[in-house]
Structure formats: C-alpha cells, structure tokens
Amino acid sequence: MALQDVCKWQAPDTERPSPHLPQSGGWAVPRGCDPQAFLQTHGPRLAHGTTTLAFRFRHGVIAAADTRSSCGSYVACPTSCKVIPVHRHLLGTTSGTSADCATWYRVLQRELRLRALREGQLPSVASAAKLLSVMMSRYRGLDLCVATALCGWDCSGPSLFYVYSNGTRLQGNIFSVGSGSPYAYGVLDRGYRYDMTTQEAYALARCAVAHATHRDAYSGGSVDLFHVRESGWEYVSRNDACVLYTELQKLREPESEPEEEASQAHPEPATTHRAGEDRELSAGDREATPGDSRMPAGTETL
C-alpha cells in the first residue's frame, strides 16, 4: 500500500480558485516579464487617505489620528494605530503607505538606539528628524510614500517636525497630514493657542479629527489621542469618531438658542427709531400742501 493511501493524501486541485495568495514568483504575468517589475508598472493604483495632526503648546505636544486604513473604496482595517512610539520621549504620526511607514519607523528606532548606546544619551528631536529625512531622501523617486510628524520632548522643550519621504524637513507648531488635513486645519487655525490648557488641547485635537472624518471619505473609525510630556509620551484615549462628531454637534445647538431669544427679547431700539421717524414725517406732512411734490418745510436742499 502506498504512503499516500495510508495518509489519505490527495493532490491539490489547481483548477479551482484558491483563497490563498500564490507563492513568490507564482503570479500569472506575460512570459518573459519579471513579476515585480510588471506589477510595479501595470499594477492597480489604489487611492488611500488618512487624517493625522500634531501641534505644540505650553504643556507638550499633542498627536492625534484616525484609525481607518483604506485601499480605494475598501477599508482594510478600521482599528489601525497611526501614531507609532519611537522611544519614551518621541513618537510620530504616519501617513502614506502603511508598510513604508512601519518599516522606516523600525529603521529609525534602531538607529536612535545605536546612537544612544554610542553617545550615552538619546538624540534630540531635531537630530532624529534630520536622520530620518537623510535616510529616506536616498530613495527619492522610487515610489516611497512616508509623511510623518515627529513629536517629542528634549532638552530644549517640546519639539515638532514634519518629515516627508523626498527629504523635506520642516519645524513648526501645527502640522496636519493626509487627505483629511484641509478640514483639520480649518478647526486648528480657529481654535489653536499656544497657552491652552491640557483639556482645551485634548478637545481641540478630538474636534479637528472628528470633523475631518465626517468630511473625508478615506478617514474614519476612531480618534486616537497621544500627549508627549516632559516625563514621556502618554496614550490618552480612543473615541469613536462618529459618536464624537454627534456629541460635538449637540454641544453647539444650545449656543444658538440664547442668541435667538436675545434678538426676540430686545426689539425696542428698532421700534423707537421707526416711531421717531414717523413723528418727523407727520410733522412735515402738516406743513406741506396736498399734492405738492416739493420737500417738506425745514428740509435743506443741496
């Protein structure tokens, strides 16, 4: 008896569709073409988007992001984490291709750890941002897509840098990256102050991301909130974006009611002004003759 009969082994049916991806080099591509080069040139271009933001204020740096990872109209993961810790005093928001962002943050973690072992202390946030931009700039033009905001606290205080995969490096107080960033910037520009309290900063970050997820089709899920302090970064909360937006809309409704009541309760100035005008016109009518088209007596003509 053959061994395959004892084990009841059967050859796989290659004609039926399989739910598993083919092995490396097993893609059906035209003969004579390299699979990787062919898929890079003729593969599908999937649109993807996100909403991430970070801002610096008196008590540290706030980082917030949505949790939806999308590939075109397909939501790949509704609960992904787009804020990645680098070390105890440094973290970064991720926007772009998820695999590229995760890979380069692992590379950054390794390089910063090696430098800390050589120098005896962790590099500053500015040094980390420069190191990341220099490393990624070597791959310019090779479809690398990484846009990140590095948030940290070093000897100079809270710091915030924006780094892009083409080598761009910017320092600032407010950054928002992703397809939902125009909507987030609208909320941030209106409510941002450097001397905000911690709770005001939390509310501003949640409000900005929630409004962006409501308007941007590629953003959604929940709102992750992080706070970088002098003692290190802290994971504050995760709130459902839809519930958060609904609560924000309910908070705005009572604010408009007192304004309407005030406008209805004080109509006296306009009424008094009209009554005074009526008295003046009636006095003028008594002086003018019926059918007379001339101005009433006492009116100066130019």
KEKE-3310 file (N, C-alpha, C; in steps of 0.2 Angstrom, whole numbers, plus 5000, padded with zeros to 4 digits):
npx = (5004:5003:5011:5004:4991:4989:4990:4980:4981:4979:4982:4983:4970:4972:4965:4953:4948:4958:4959:4971:4985:4997:5013:5029:5034:5025:5015:5003:5009:5014:5024:5041:5042:5047:5040:5039:5043:5033:5021:5024:5024:5012:5002:4988:4983:4979:4969:4972:4970:4970:4969:4979:4986:4996:5001:5010:5011:5010:5011:5017:5017:5004:4997:4987:4976:4966:4959:4957:4962:4963:4961:4958:4941:4940:4940:4953:4957:4949:4953:4967:4983:4989:4999:5015:5026:5043:5053:5054:5052:5048:5037:5028:5017:5009:5007:5003:5009:5006:5015:5027:5029:5029:5040:5051:5050:5054:5067:5072:5070:5080:5092:5092:5093:5106:5114:5111:5117:5131:5133:5129:5117:5100:5097:5092:5076:5076:5088:5084:5074:5081:5090:5081:5075:5087:5090:5078:5079:5088:5080:5073:5061:5057:5045:5042:5032:5030:5024:5026:5024:5035:5035:5040:5050:5064:5080:5078:5064:5047:5045:5042:5042:5040:5042:5045:5045:5053:5064:5061:5060:5053:5050:5038:5023:5011:5005:4996:4993:4988:4973:4962:4967:4965:4952:4955:4964:4956:4949:4959:4966:4957:4955:4967:4979:4994:4995:4986:4976:4978:4966:4959:4967:4966:4952:4952:4960:4953:4941:4945:4950:4938:4929:4936:4935:4922:4920:4929:4931:4940:4944:4941:4933:4940:4946:4962:4972:4986:4998:5013:5024:5035:5039:5038:5029:5011:4997:4981:4967:4955:4942:4926:4924:4912:4903:4909:4908:4894:4891:4898:4891:4879:4882:4884:4871:4863:4870:4866:4853:4851:4855:4845:4834:4838:4838:4824:4819:4823:4818:4816:4825:4825:4811:4808:4816:4809:4797:4801:4804:4792:4785:4792:4790:4776:4775:4781:4772:4761:4765:4767:4758:4744:4747:4758:4774:4786:4800:4797:4794:4808:4817:4834:4840:4852)
npy = (4994:5011:5026:5037:5033:5028:5039:5046:5056:5069:5075:5093:5102:5111:5118:5124:5139:5147:5153:5158:5168:5167:5159:5167:5173:5166:5173:5176:5182:5190:5180:5180:5192:5200:5197:5207:5219:5220:5221:5233:5242:5240:5237:5239:5256:5261:5272:5280:5286:5297:5305:5314:5323:5335:5346:5359:5365:5374:5364:5353:5341:5337:5323:5316:5305:5297:5280:5272:5262:5262:5256:5262:5260:5251:5246:5242:5240:5245:5249:5252:5258:5274:5281:5280:5275:5279:5281:5283:5297:5301:5301:5297:5303:5294:5294:5289:5275:5261:5250:5256:5266:5259:5251:5261:5267:5257:5256:5269:5268:5258:5265:5276:5270:5264:5275:5281:5272:5273:5287:5289:5296:5300:5306:5323:5329:5336:5331:5317:5320:5325:5314:5304:5311:5311:5298:5293:5301:5296:5287:5293:5296:5282:5278:5278:5282:5291:5301:5311:5317:5321:5320:5326:5328:5336:5342:5355:5357:5355:5349:5349:5342:5340:5328:5322:5309:5313:5319:5331:5342:5350:5363:5367:5373:5368:5354:5345:5330:5321:5315:5321:5332:5346:5349:5347:5357:5368:5368:5368:5380:5390:5387:5386:5390:5394:5395:5386:5376:5359:5351:5359:5358:5344:5343:5351:5344:5332:5337:5342:5331:5323:5331:5331:5317:5316:5323:5318:5305:5294:5294:5289:5278:5278:5290:5292:5298:5306:5312:5321:5323:5331:5320:5310:5301:5299:5289:5294:5293:5283:5287:5284:5290:5294:5295:5304:5316:5318:5321:5333:5341:5341:5349:5362:5366:5371:5384:5392:5395:5405:5416:5418:5420:5432:5441:5442:5446:5460:5471:5484:5496:5497:5498:5511:5519:5519:5525:5538:5542:5542:5552:5563:5563:5565:5578:5585:5582:5590:5603:5603:5605:5596:5586:5593:5592:5596:5596:5594:5608:5616:5607:5605:5609:5603)
npz = (5000:4996:5003:5002:5001:5014:5022:5017:5007:4995:4979:4977:4969:4956:4947:4953:4961:4973:4990:4995:4993:4979:4979:4980:4965:4958:4951:4938:4925:4909:4898:4900:4907:4922:4937:4948:4942:4932:4940:4946:4936:4929:4938:4949:4954:4969:4978:4993:5010:5025:5041:5051:5064:5073:5086:5095:5111:5127:5137:5131:5117:5106:5098:5086:5077:5065:5063:5052:5039:5022:5006:4991:4989:4998:5015:5023:5037:5051:5063:5065:5071:5070:5076:5080:5093:5096:5105:5123:5124:5112:5098:5083:5070:5056:5039:5023:5014:5022:5025:5021:5031:5043:5041:5040:5052:5061:5056:5060:5074:5077:5073:5082:5094:5093:5092:5104:5112:5109:5111:5124:5127:5122:5106:5101:5096:5084:5079:5076:5067:5056:5054:5049:5038:5030:5028:5020:5009:5000:4993:4984:4972:4970:4972:4986:5000:5013:5025:5039:5056:5068:5085:5100:5116:5122:5128:5125:5126:5121:5105:5087:5072:5054:5042:5026:5013:5002:5008:5013:5027:5040:5053:5065:5073:5071:5062:5050:5042:5027:5018:5024:5030:5026:5031:5045:5047:5046:5058:5067:5065:5069:5083:5089:5102:5109:5123:5128:5140:5146:5144:5135:5124:5122:5118:5107:5098:5097:5091:5079:5072:5072:5064:5052:5049:5046:5035:5025:5015:5016:5028:5045:5057:5073:5085:5089:5103:5109:5121:5123:5136:5147:5155:5147:5133:5133:5131:5128:5125:5116:5105:5097:5081:5074:5085:5093:5084:5083:5097:5098:5089:5096:5107:5101:5098:5109:5110:5100:5103:5114:5107:5098:5106:5113:5102:5100:5112:5113:5104:5105:5102:5087:5085:5092:5085:5072:5076:5080:5067:5061:5068:5064:5050:5050:5055:5045:5035:5039:5036:5022:5007:5001:4987:4984:4977:4982:4994:5012:5023:5031:5027:5021:5005:4994)
capx = (5000:5007:5011:4998:4984:4989:4989:4974:4984:4977:4985:4979:4966:4975:4960:4949:4951:4961:4959:4977:4990:5002:5020:5033:5036:5019:5009:5002:5011:5016:5030:5047:5042:5049:5033:5039:5043:5027:5016:5025:5022:5005:4998:4982:4984:4974:4969:4972:4970:4970:4969:4984:4988:5000:5003:5014:5008:5014:5012:5019:5015:4998:4997:4980:4975:4960:4961:4955:4967:4959:4964:4952:4934:4940:4943:4957:4957:4946:4956:4974:4986:4994:5004:5020:5031:5050:5056:5050:5050:5047:5033:5027:5011:5011:5003:5006:5009:5007:5021:5033:5029:5031:5047:5055:5050:5058:5074:5073:5071:5086:5097:5092:5095:5113:5117:5111:5122:5137:5134:5126:5111:5096:5097:5086:5070:5079:5093:5080:5070:5086:5092:5075:5075:5093:5089:5073:5080:5091:5076:5068:5059:5056:5038:5042:5027:5030:5024:5026:5026:5039:5033:5045:5052:5071:5082:5075:5057:5043:5048:5038:5045:5037:5047:5042:5050:5058:5069:5058:5060:5051:5049:5033:5019:5005:5005:4991:4995:4983:4968:4958:4971:4962:4947:4958:4967:4951:4947:4965:4968:4952:4955:4974:4983:5000:4994:4980:4976:4978:4960:4957:4971:4963:4946:4954:4963:4947:4936:4948:4950:4931:4926:4939:4932:4915:4920:4934:4928:4945:4946:4936:4935:4940:4951:4967:4975:4993:5001:5020:5025:5042:5041:5037:5023:5005:4991:4976:4961:4952:4935:4923:4924:4905:4899:4912:4905:4887:4891:4900:4885:4874:4885:4883:4864:4861:4873:4862:4846:4851:4856:4838:4830:4840:4836:4817:4818:4825:4816:4814:4828:4822:4804:4808:4818:4804:4792:4803:4804:4785:4783:4795:4786:4769:4776:4782:4766:4756:4767:4767:4751:4742:4749:4764:4780:4792:4802:4793:4797:4813:4822:4839:4841:4859)
capy = (5000:5017:5030:5042:5030:5027:5046:5049:5062:5070:5081:5099:5104:5118:5121:5128:5145:5146:5159:5159:5171:5162:5160:5172:5171:5162:5177:5175:5188:5188:5176:5184:5198:5200:5199:5213:5225:5220:5223:5240:5246:5239:5236:5244:5262:5262:5278:5279:5293:5297:5311:5314:5330:5336:5353:5360:5370:5375:5358:5347:5341:5333:5320:5313:5302:5292:5273:5269:5261:5261:5254:5263:5260:5245:5248:5236:5239:5251:5250:5253:5263:5278:5285:5275:5277:5278:5279:5286:5304:5303:5297:5300:5301:5290:5295:5286:5268:5258:5246:5260:5270:5254:5249:5266:5269:5252:5258:5275:5266:5255:5270:5280:5266:5263:5282:5282:5267:5276:5294:5289:5299:5300:5312:5327:5328:5339:5326:5312:5322:5325:5307:5301:5314:5310:5291:5292:5305:5292:5283:5298:5293:5275:5276:5278:5286:5292:5308:5310:5322:5319:5324:5324:5332:5335:5347:5362:5358:5352:5350:5346:5342:5337:5324:5318:5304:5315:5323:5338:5343:5357:5363:5371:5372:5364:5350:5340:5327:5316:5318:5325:5338:5353:5350:5348:5364:5373:5368:5370:5388:5394:5386:5385:5395:5391:5394:5382:5371:5352:5349:5363:5355:5337:5344:5354:5338:5327:5340:5343:5324:5321:5335:5328:5310:5317:5326:5314:5298:5289:5294:5286:5273:5281:5295:5291:5304:5305:5318:5320:5327:5331:5314:5305:5301:5296:5287:5297:5290:5282:5288:5283:5297:5296:5297:5311:5321:5319:5325:5340:5344:5343:5354:5368:5368:5376:5390:5396:5397:5411:5422:5419:5423:5439:5445:5442:5450:5467:5474:5491:5501:5497:5501:5518:5523:5520:5529:5544:5544:5543:5559:5568:5564:5568:5585:5588:5582:5595:5609:5603:5605:5590:5585:5596:5587:5599:5594:5597:5614:5614:5602:5608:5606:5604)
capz = (5000:4995:5008:5001:5003:5021:5025:5013:5004:4988:4976:4976:4963:4954:4943:4957:4964:4980:4994:4997:4988:4976:4981:4977:4958:4955:4948:4931:4921:4902:4898:4899:4911:4929:4941:4952:4938:4929:4944:4948:4930:4927:4944:4951:4958:4974:4982:5001:5014:5032:5044:5056:5066:5079:5087:5100:5116:5133:5141:5127:5110:5106:5092:5085:5071:5064:5064:5046:5034:5016:4999:4987:4992:5003:5021:5025:5044:5054:5070:5065:5075:5065:5080:5082:5098:5094:5112:5128:5123:5105:5094:5076:5066:5050:5033:5017:5013:5029:5025:5021:5037:5048:5040:5042:5060:5064:5055:5065:5081:5078:5073:5088:5099:5092:5093:5111:5116:5107:5114:5131:5128:5116:5102:5101:5091:5078:5076:5074:5061:5051:5052:5045:5031:5026:5026:5015:5003:4996:4989:4981:4965:4970:4975:4993:5002:5020:5028:5047:5061:5074:5091:5106:5121:5123:5132:5123:5127:5116:5098:5082:5065:5048:5038:5020:5010:4997:5011:5016:5034:5042:5060:5066:5079:5069:5056:5049:5036:5025:5014:5028:5033:5025:5036:5051:5048:5047:5065:5071:5064:5073:5090:5092:5106:5112:5130:5130:5145:5143:5142:5129:5119:5120:5115:5100:5093:5095:5087:5072:5068:5071:5058:5046:5047:5044:5028:5021:5014:5017:5036:5049:5063:5079:5086:5094:5106:5112:5123:5124:5141:5149:5158:5142:5130:5136:5127:5132:5124:5109:5105:5091:5078:5073:5091:5095:5080:5085:5103:5096:5086:5101:5111:5098:5097:5114:5110:5095:5106:5118:5103:5095:5112:5114:5097:5100:5118:5113:5098:5106:5098:5080:5085:5094:5079:5067:5079:5079:5060:5059:5070:5059:5044:5051:5056:5038:5031:5040:5033:5015:5004:4997:4980:4982:4976:4985:5000:5017:5025:5036:5024:5017:4999:4991)
cpx = (5004:5006:5005:4991:4983:4987:4983:4975:4981:4980:4980:4976:4968:4970:4955:4952:4953:4961:4965:4981:4995:5009:5024:5035:5030:5014:5009:5003:5013:5023:5036:5048:5044:5042:5033:5039:5037:5022:5017:5023:5014:5000:4993:4985:4979:4975:4969:4973:4969:4970:4974:4985:4993:5001:5006:5011:5012:5015:5014:5017:5009:4998:4990:4979:4968:4963:4959:4960:4963:4964:4958:4946:4934:4943:4946:4957:4954:4949:4964:4977:4991:4998:5008:5025:5038:5054:5052:5048:5049:5042:5031:5020:5013:5005:5006:5005:5011:5013:5027:5034:5031:5038:5052:5055:5054:5066:5076:5074:5078:5092:5098:5095:5103:5117:5117:5116:5130:5138:5132:5120:5107:5097:5091:5081:5073:5084:5089:5077:5075:5089:5087:5075:5081:5092:5084:5075:5084:5087:5071:5067:5057:5050:5037:5037:5027:5030:5022:5027:5029:5037:5037:5046:5059:5073:5080:5068:5053:5045:5043:5041:5041:5042:5043:5048:5055:5064:5067:5058:5059:5049:5043:5029:5013:5006:4999:4993:4989:4978:4963:4961:4968:4956:4949:4961:4962:4949:4953:4967:4963:4953:4962:4976:4989:4999:4988:4981:4976:4971:4957:4961:4968:4956:4947:4956:4957:4942:4939:4948:4943:4928:4930:4936:4925:4915:4924:4932:4934:4947:4940:4938:4934:4946:4956:4971:4981:4995:5008:5022:5033:5044:5040:5030:5017:5000:4985:4970:4960:4945:4932:4922:4916:4902:4902:4909:4898:4887:4894:4895:4880:4876:4884:4876:4862:4864:4870:4856:4846:4852:4849:4834:4832:4838:4828:4815:4819:4824:4815:4818:4826:4815:4804:4811:4813:4798:4794:4803:4797:4783:4786:4792:4780:4770:4777:4776:4761:4759:4767:4759:4750:4744:4755:4770:4786:4794:4798:4798:4802:4818:4827:4840:4848:4859)
cpy = (5006:5022:5035:5039:5029:5034:5049:5056:5063:5076:5087:5100:5111:5121:5126:5134:5144:5153:5162:5163:5166:5164:5165:5169:5167:5166:5176:5181:5186:5185:5181:5190:5196:5202:5205:5219:5225:5223:5231:5244:5246:5237:5241:5250:5263:5268:5277:5286:5292:5304:5311:5322:5330:5344:5354:5366:5370:5369:5352:5347:5336:5330:5316:5311:5298:5285:5269:5268:5258:5260:5256:5264:5254:5247:5242:5235:5246:5252:5250:5259:5267:5282:5280:5278:5275:5276:5283:5293:5306:5298:5301:5298:5298:5292:5293:5279:5265:5254:5250:5264:5265:5252:5255:5268:5263:5254:5264:5273:5262:5260:5274:5276:5265:5270:5283:5278:5270:5283:5294:5293:5299:5306:5316:5326:5331:5334:5320:5313:5322:5319:5304:5304:5312:5302:5290:5296:5301:5288:5287:5295:5286:5273:5275:5283:5286:5299:5308:5316:5319:5323:5322:5329:5331:5341:5354:5363:5354:5354:5346:5347:5338:5334:5321:5314:5307:5319:5329:5337:5350:5357:5368:5370:5368:5361:5346:5337:5322:5319:5322:5331:5345:5354:5351:5354:5369:5374:5371:5378:5392:5393:5386:5391:5391:5390:5391:5378:5364:5350:5353:5360:5348:5338:5347:5348:5334:5331:5341:5336:5322:5324:5332:5321:5311:5319:5322:5307:5292:5290:5292:5282:5277:5286:5293:5297:5303:5312:5317:5325:5327:5324:5308:5305:5297:5295:5289:5294:5287:5282:5287:5290:5299:5298:5303:5317:5323:5323:5332:5344:5346:5348:5361:5370:5373:5383:5395:5399:5403:5417:5423:5423:5430:5443:5447:5447:5457:5470:5481:5496:5502:5501:5509:5522:5524:5525:5536:5547:5546:5550:5564:5569:5566:5575:5588:5588:5588:5602:5609:5602:5599:5591:5589:5592:5590:5596:5597:5603:5612:5609:5606:5605:5608:5607)
cpz = (5000:5001:5008:5002:5010:5024:5022:5010:4997:4985:4975:4969:4961:4949:4946:4960:4971:4983:4996:4991:4985:4979:4977:4970:4955:4952:4941:4927:4914:4903:4896:4903:4919:4933:4945:4948:4934:4933:4946:4942:4929:4932:4945:4955:4963:4978:4989:5004:5021:5035:5051:5058:5072:5080:5094:5105:5122:5137:5137:5120:5110:5099:5092:5078:5071:5064:5057:5041:5028:5010:4994:4991:4997:5009:5024:5033:5047:5061:5070:5069:5071:5069:5083:5087:5095:5100:5117:5127:5116:5102:5087:5073:5059:5045:5027:5016:5020:5030:5025:5028:5043:5047:5042:5049:5063:5063:5059:5072:5082:5078:5079:5094:5099:5094:5101:5115:5114:5111:5122:5132:5122:5112:5102:5095:5084:5075:5073:5067:5055:5049:5048:5038:5027:5023:5020:5009:4998:4991:4986:4974:4964:4973:4982:4996:5010:5022:5035:5050:5067:5080:5097:5111:5123:5128:5131:5124:5122:5109:5093:5075:5060:5044:5032:5017:5005:5001:5014:5024:5037:5050:5061:5073:5077:5063:5056:5042:5034:5021:5018:5031:5032:5030:5043:5052:5049:5054:5069:5071:5068:5080:5093:5096:5109:5120:5132:5136:5142:5141:5136:5123:5117:5116:5108:5095:5092:5090:5080:5068:5067:5065:5052:5044:5044:5037:5023:5021:5016:5024:5040:5055:5070:5079:5091:5096:5110:5115:5125:5130:5142:5152:5153:5139:5134:5131:5131:5131:5117:5109:5098:5087:5076:5079:5093:5091:5082:5092:5102:5093:5091:5106:5108:5097:5103:5113:5105:5098:5110:5113:5100:5100:5113:5109:5097:5106:5118:5106:5099:5102:5091:5080:5087:5088:5074:5070:5078:5072:5058:5062:5066:5053:5044:5052:5049:5034:5032:5037:5025:5013:5001:4990:4979:4982:4979:4991:5006:5020:5031:5033:5020:5010:4997:4984)
residu = (MET:ALA:LEU:GLN:ASP:VAL:CYS:LYS:TRP:GLN:ALA:PRO:ASP:THR:GLU:ARG:PRO:SER:PRO:HIS:LEU:PRO:GLN:SER:GLY:GLY:TRP:ALA:VAL:PRO:ARG:GLY:CYS:ASP:PRO:GLN:ALA:PHE:LEU:GLN:THR:HIS:GLY:PRO:ARG:LEU:ALA:HIS:GLY:THR:THR:THR:LEU:ALA:PHE:ARG:PHE:ARG:HIS:GLY:VAL:ILE:ALA:ALA:ALA:ASP:THR:ARG:SER:SER:CYS:GLY:SER:TYR:VAL:ALA:CYS:PRO:THR:SER:CYS:LYS:VAL:ILE:PRO:VAL:HIS:ARG:HIS:LEU:LEU:GLY:THR:THR:SER:GLY:THR:SER:ALA:ASP:CYS:ALA:THR:TRP:TYR:ARG:VAL:LEU:GLN:ARG:GLU:LEU:ARG:LEU:ARG:ALA:LEU:ARG:GLU:GLY:GLN:LEU:PRO:SER:VAL:ALA:SER:ALA:ALA:LYS:LEU:LEU:SER:VAL:MET:MET:SER:ARG:TYR:ARG:GLY:LEU:ASP:LEU:CYS:VAL:ALA:THR:ALA:LEU:CYS:GLY:TRP:ASP:CYS:SER:GLY:PRO:SER:LEU:PHE:TYR:VAL:TYR:SER:ASN:GLY:THR:ARG:LEU:GLN:GLY:ASN:ILE:PHE:SER:VAL:GLY:SER:GLY:SER:PRO:TYR:ALA:TYR:GLY:VAL:LEU:ASP:ARG:GLY:TYR:ARG:TYR:ASP:MET:THR:THR:GLN:GLU:ALA:TYR:ALA:LEU:ALA:ARG:CYS:ALA:VAL:ALA:HIS:ALA:THR:HIS:ARG:ASP:ALA:TYR:SER:GLY:GLY:SER:VAL:ASP:LEU:PHE:HIS:VAL:ARG:GLU:SER:GLY:TRP:GLU:TYR:VAL:SER:ARG:ASN:ASP:ALA:CYS:VAL:LEU:TYR:THR:GLU:LEU:GLN:LYS:LEU:ARG:GLU:PRO:GLU:SER:GLU:PRO:GLU:GLU:GLU:ALA:SER:GLN:ALA:HIS:PRO:GLU:PRO:ALA:THR:THR:HIS:ARG:ALA:GLY:GLU:ASP:ARG:GLU:LEU:SER:ALA:GLY:ASP:ARG:GLU:ALA:THR:PRO:GLY:ASP:SER:ARG:MET:PRO:ALA:GLY:THR:GLU:THR:LEU)
# end
